[in-house]
């Protein structure tokens, strides 16, 4: 993190025109922005995908600890190895995953990623040992992070499409509306 942050250029010309902070945003403008976003079928498809397909792992750690402590009856070190080990595998595979996404396309990559993701979740019904949970989580996390990586381009395309329609880029509005709408869903996950 520090290397890119130190190398990042921050020339004064970027600040010549200000940050538009002197322009107050009105309720009328906020409603207009929200209406343009809510009228997009692609927004609802993407929001639905996030709240259904990606939601089971959005807040997984409490369930993971319960499974490891009370179902598998593993030791603390086994639970740590399982949690950390699965993510190490994902981090090692991520450069290859990114190349595959570029070759396949984001939508296709997401569909393919759901094979290991759902397979790993289904396997959790049958595991009895900590190392079996580790293998399941390797598949789950690889599928999940492949979908998340591929989704970055799709979300950008959604924002670009709205900008083409309205003439205004609303990156923050998309993130804000999705966060407000996701909060009740996230609260029900556990």
Order of alpha helices (4+ residues) and beta strands (2+ residues): alpha-alpha-alpha-alpha-alpha-alpha-alpha-alpha
